[in-house]
Amino acid sequence: MKRLFVTIGLIGLVVLSAMGQKKREVMTPTAVSYVLPRVEYDVAVTMECVELIPGPLCRYAEEELGERPEIETAGQQWRVKTIRLEPRSVPDKNAMFSVGASGTYGAVALNLTPEGFLAGVGGVYRAGESGKSNEAVYKEEKRPVVKEASYVDFGVRSTKKEVLDSNFTMVEYEGEMRRQWDPIIRYELKDEADYASECAREIFNIRQKRLEAIATVNQAALDELERLEADYMSLFMGKRISRKVVKRFTFAPEKADDSILLFRFSESKGITTKNNVAAQPYIVEVRNVVVVDTKNGNGGQGNAAGSGITYRVPAVADLVLMKGDEEVLSVRAVLPQLGYFATFPTDVIDNEGIYMEFYPEYGSLKGIGRK
């Protein structure tokens, strides 16, 4: 009997010890920190730069070919091809929070992303289920340069013509002095009538050669001749060498009706300094900002460990890309930093067995329900 009481007593001590240990663990205060995001935009500007290289024989172009050199001085020609705006969520240093608990830990069962963004409370965070990217791309169409047609452009022969001047000399013929025509040959540039006749003849000549070439054309030889002619022409006309240049920027909308100067652009220099007022400005304007129920929000900078889950009620706005005074792109964007903070009580989460899901890239509420 004595052994029985001893055994029961030992069991009771073990149970009480375990209960005491469990009670101490439950009552240990704890806190979990998280951060809400703000949205910044990565800007990628793709440009085409064309290097203008004069030909070494450019000063002879008009004399020998009857054409003015296309390139007379070295320089550059720049053109914007695309502007890509891609949103990126980054931690907001003014939106760092922590939630504490003691006794019941349901409220601190947070789901966080690798960046520390709030993804859910008491639920399962499923990576890759974030909102769709709001990437925007502006593509600038190349505006063709209209060149007036000239008959000189179609000349395929020499630009000079042979002219015979009237010249008479006196010669003796059968004992009699007679005048005899002795022409002096000289050359001068052809006039408009000469080019008109030549071009007309050349049209018929080309038509005849086209018929002959249908059966006998050697495409490889024609391609090589075209390449060789282009090389020779570049000695007079000059040449262009094109390359792609990409510049990157970052900007973040900070307030409603904001106007952000991205860069200034010059056709002769590309992207220049922002204080170069002679260059074309590219600006992003924040328009038509909408925030749901702002009267119940607060504009605080974050709080310490407390009794609520703080999340964002984001703003929605139009981001408008302006090229000078011309509107070239408009996209509807979600901007968390222009919204406000809201708080959901942790005691409701604990007592009602509630789970919450958030859009981690915006810090906004996605869904709420019971477990």
C-alpha positions in Angstrom: 0.0 0.0 0.0 2.9 2.3 0.9 4.4 1.7 -2.5 1.1 2.5 -4.2 1.0 5.9 -2.5 4.5 6.6 -3.4 3.9 5.7 -7.1 0.8 7.8 -7.2 2.6 10.7 -5.7 5.5 10.5 -8.2 3.0 10.4 -11.1 1.2 13.5 -9.6 4.5 15.4 -9.4 5.4 14.6 -13.0 1.9 15.8 -14.2 2.1 19.0 -12.1 5.6 19.6 -13.3 4.5 19.2 -16.9 1.5 21.4 -16.4 3.7 24.0 -14.8 6.2 23.8 -17.6 3.4 24.1 -20.2 1.9 27.1 -18.3 5.3 28.9 -18.2 5.8 28.3 -22.0 2.3 29.7 -22.9 2.7 32.8 -20.7 6.1 33.7 -22.2 5.6 37.1 -24.0 6.7 37.1 -27.7 6.6 39.3 -30.7 7.1 38.9 -34.4 8.2 41.7 -36.7 7.3 42.3 -40.3 7.4 45.1 -42.9 5.0 46.4 -45.4 6.2 47.2 -48.9 6.2 50.3 -51.1 6.2 50.2 -54.9 9.1 51.6 -56.9 9.5 51.4 -60.6 12.5 50.2 -62.6 12.8 52.2 -65.8 14.7 50.7 -68.8 15.2 53.1 -71.7 16.4 51.3 -74.9 17.9 53.6 -77.5 19.5 53.3 -80.9 22.7 55.3 -81.4 23.9 55.8 -85.0 27.5 56.8 -85.5 27.9 59.1 -88.6 31.3 58.5 -90.3 32.2 60.7 -93.3 33.7 59.1 -96.3 37.4 59.8 -97.1 36.5 60.9 -100.6 33.3 62.9 -99.6 34.6 66.2 -101.1 34.7 64.5 -104.6 31.1 63.2 -104.4 29.4 66.0 -106.3 32.1 66.2 -108.9 32.3 62.5 -109.6 28.8 61.2 -108.8 26.6 64.3 -109.0 25.4 63.7 -105.4 25.9 65.6 -102.3 27.5 63.4 -99.5 24.9 62.1 -97.1 27.4 62.5 -94.2 29.8 65.5 -94.3 30.7 65.7 -90.6 31.2 63.1 -87.9 28.4 62.9 -85.3 25.7 60.8 -83.7 22.0 60.3 -84.1 20.0 59.0 -81.1 16.5 57.6 -81.0 14.4 56.3 -78.2 13.0 52.9 -79.1 11.3 51.7 -76.0 10.7 52.8 -72.4 9.8 49.9 -70.0 8.3 50.7 -66.5 8.3 47.6 -64.2 7.0 47.8 -60.6 9.1 46.3 -57.8 8.1 46.0 -54.2 10.7 47.1 -51.7 10.6 47.3 -47.9 9.2 50.6 -46.6 11.3 51.8 -43.7 8.3 53.8 -42.5 6.1 50.7 -42.4 7.9 48.3 -39.9 5.6 46.7 -37.4 5.6 44.0 -34.7 2.8 42.0 -33.2 3.1 40.6 -29.7 1.2 37.8 -27.8 1.2 36.2 -24.4 -1.0 33.3 -23.5 -2.4 32.5 -26.9 -0.1 32.6 -29.9 -2.6 32.5 -32.8 -2.1 36.1 -33.5 1.6 35.8 -34.1 1.4 32.8 -36.4 2.4 35.1 -39.3 3.3 34.0 -42.8 6.1 36.1 -44.2 7.9 36.3 -47.5 11.7 36.1 -47.7 11.8 39.9 -47.7 9.8 40.0 -44.5 6.6 41.2 -46.2 3.3 40.2 -44.5 1.6 37.4 -46.4 -0.9 35.9 -44.0 -2.0 35.2 -40.4 -2.7 31.7 -39.4 -2.8 30.5 -43.0 -0.5 29.0 -45.5 1.5 31.3 -47.7 1.6 30.0 -51.3 4.6 31.4 -53.0 3.9 32.7 -56.5 0.3 33.7 -55.9 1.0 37.4 -55.8 -0.8 39.9 -58.0 -0.1 40.3 -61.7 2.9 42.5 -62.6 1.7 45.9 -63.8 4.6 46.4 -66.3 4.1 49.1 -68.9 6.1 49.5 -72.1 6.2 52.5 -74.4 7.5 51.8 -77.9 8.3 54.8 -80.0 7.6 54.3 -83.7 10.4 55.5 -86.0 9.1 58.4 -88.0 10.3 58.0 -91.6 12.3 60.9 -93.2 10.5 61.9 -96.4 13.1 62.8 -99.0 12.0 64.6 -102.2 12.8 62.5 -105.3 15.4 63.9 -107.6 16.3 62.8 -111.1 20.0 62.8 -110.0 19.2 59.9 -107.7 18.4 57.7 -110.7 21.4 58.6 -112.8 23.6 55.5 -113.4 26.1 57.0 -115.8 28.6 59.8 -115.6 27.2 63.2 -114.6 29.3 64.8 -117.3 28.5 65.1 -121.0 30.6 65.8 -124.0 30.2 69.2 -125.7 31.5 70.1 -129.1 32.3 73.8 -129.5 31.9 75.4 -132.9 35.4 76.0 -134.2 36.4 76.7 -137.8 39.9 76.8 -139.3 40.9 77.9 -142.8 42.4 75.2 -144.9 43.6 75.2 -148.6 41.6 73.0 -150.8 42.4 72.7 -154.5 44.2 76.0 -154.4 41.3 77.7 -152.6 41.1 78.6 -148.9 38.0 77.2 -147.3 36.6 77.2 -143.8 36.6 73.7 -142.1 34.9 72.8 -138.9 37.4 71.7 -136.3 35.4 71.0 -133.1 36.9 71.5 -129.7 35.7 68.9 -127.2 35.0 69.8 -123.6 32.9 68.4 -120.8 30.2 70.0 -118.6 27.7 68.8 -116.1 24.4 67.5 -117.6 21.4 69.7 -117.2 17.8 68.7 -116.3 16.8 67.8 -119.8 19.9 65.5 -120.2 18.9 63.7 -117.0 15.3 63.4 -118.1 16.3 61.7 -121.4 18.8 59.5 -119.6 16.4 58.3 -116.9 13.7 57.6 -119.6 16.2 55.5 -121.6 17.3 53.7 -118.4 13.8 52.8 -117.5 13.4 50.9 -120.8 16.8 49.4 -120.4 15.9 48.1 -116.9 12.7 46.6 -118.2 14.7 44.8 -121.0 17.3 43.5 -118.5 14.5 42.3 -116.2 13.1 40.1 -118.9 16.6 38.7 -119.7 17.4 38.1 -116.0 14.3 36.0 -115.3 16.0 32.9 -116.6 19.7 33.8 -116.2 20.0 35.7 -112.9 22.6 34.6 -110.4 21.4 35.9 -107.1 24.7 35.3 -105.3 26.5 37.4 -107.9 23.9 40.1 -107.7 24.2 40.3 -103.9 28.0 40.5 -104.1 27.8 43.3 -106.7 25.4 45.2 -104.5 27.7 44.8 -101.5 30.7 45.9 -103.5 28.9 49.0 -104.8 27.8 49.9 -101.3 31.4 49.7 -100.1 32.6 52.0 -102.9 29.8 54.4 -102.3 30.6 54.7 -98.7 34.0 56.2 -99.7 32.0 59.2 -101.1 28.7 59.1 -99.1 30.0 58.0 -95.7 28.4 55.3 -93.6 26.3 54.7 -90.5 27.1 52.3 -87.7 24.2 51.5 -85.4 24.4 50.2 -81.8 21.9 49.6 -79.0 22.2 51.5 -75.7 20.2 50.7 -72.5 20.0 53.2 -69.6 18.3 52.3 -66.3 16.6 54.4 -63.6 14.4 54.0 -60.6 11.6 56.2 -59.3 9.0 56.0 -56.6 5.7 57.9 -56.6 5.6 59.8 -53.3 2.4 61.9 -53.4 -0.7 62.6 -55.4 -0.3 64.8 -58.4 3.4 64.2 -58.3 5.5 65.0 -61.4 8.8 63.1 -61.7 11.4 64.0 -64.3 12.9 60.7 -65.5 15.5 62.0 -67.9 16.1 64.5 -70.7 16.8 63.4 -74.2 18.8 64.9 -77.1 18.8 63.5 -80.7 22.5 64.4 -80.9 23.7 63.3 -77.5 21.1 60.8 -76.2 20.3 61.0 -72.5 21.7 64.2 -71.0 21.8 65.9 -67.6 18.4 66.8 -66.0 19.4 70.5 -66.0 19.8 70.6 -69.7 16.6 72.5 -70.5 17.3 72.4 -74.2 16.8 68.7 -74.3 13.4 66.9 -74.5 12.0 66.0 -71.0 10.4 62.6 -70.2 8.2 62.9 -67.2 6.0 60.6 -65.2 2.9 62.2 -63.7 0.7 60.7 -60.9 -2.9 61.4 -61.7 -6.4 60.4 -60.5 -5.3 59.0 -57.1 -8.1 57.0 -55.5 -8.1 55.6 -51.9 -11.1 53.7 -50.5 -12.6 55.1 -47.3 -9.7 57.3 -46.4 -11.6 58.9 -43.4 -11.1 55.7 -41.4 -7.5 55.4 -42.2 -4.4 56.8 -40.5 -1.2 58.2 -41.8 1.1 56.9 -39.1 4.7 55.9 -39.6 4.4 52.5 -38.0 3.9 51.3 -34.4 5.7 49.3 -31.8 4.6 45.8 -30.6 0.8 46.0 -30.2 -2.4 44.1 -30.2 -3.3 44.4 -33.9 -2.2 43.3 -37.3 -1.4 46.4 -39.3 -1.8 46.2 -43.1 -2.1 48.7 -46.0 -5.2 50.0 -47.8 -3.4 51.0 -51.0 -4.1 53.8 -53.4 -4.8 53.3 -57.1 -3.6 56.0 -59.6 -2.8 56.6 -63.2 0.9 56.8 -64.1 1.2 59.0 -67.2 4.4 59.1 -69.2 4.9 62.5 -70.9 7.3 63.3 -73.7 7.4 67.0 -73.4 3.8 68.1 -73.7 2.8 64.9 -75.4 1.1 62.0 -73.5 2.6 58.8 -74.8 1.7 56.2 -72.2 -0.8 55.8 -69.3 -1.2 52.8 -67.0 -3.3 52.2 -63.9 -1.1 51.3 -61.0 -1.5 50.1 -57.3 0.6 52.4 -55.1 0.6 51.2 -51.4 2.6 54.2 -50.1 -0.1 56.6 -51.2 -2.8 54.7 -49.2 -3.1 54.4 -45.4 -2.6 51.8 -42.6 -5.4 49.8 -41.1 -5.3 47.4 -38.0 -7.2 44.2 -37.3 -7.4 43.2 -33.6 -5.4 40.3 -32.5 -8.0 39.3 -29.8 -10.6 38.7 -32.6 -8.0 36.5 -34.4 -7.4 34.5 -31.2 -11.0 34.1 -30.0 -12.7 33.5 -33.4 -10.0 31.3 -35.0 -9.6 33.6 -37.9 -7.0 33.4 -40.7 -6.0 36.3 -43.0 -4.3 36.4 -46.4 -2.5 39.4 -47.9 -1.0 40.5 -51.1 2.6 40.6 -50.0 3.8 42.9 -52.9 1.2 45.5 -51.7 0.7 44.7 -48.0 -3.0 44.8 -48.6 -5.7 42.4 -47.4 -6.5 39.6 -49.8 -9.0 37.5 -47.8 -10.2 36.6 -44.3 -12.1 33.6 -42.9 -12.4 31.1 -40.2 -10.1 28.1 -39.8 
